[in-house]
């Protein structure tokens, strides 16, 4: 009887831990780059992609690295477009005149 109670307790504890970890919030990080820096990084990724394409790596490795670079470049473009298209909100003054 004791071992079955311990088993049930263990199952409930395990389910509780899984439930708590399942609802962990995703963290968002914002990295700020100047336009010159972001262009430089984007170009470096393109150069790395060309080097990998011309390397002696296996096809599977080339595909993996190329997809990773393409993904990074797509994310860079998406983030830049989002930031360019967002209207700049005026600073809040809490109703007080300055």
Beta strands, then each sheet from edge to edge (+ up, - down):
end
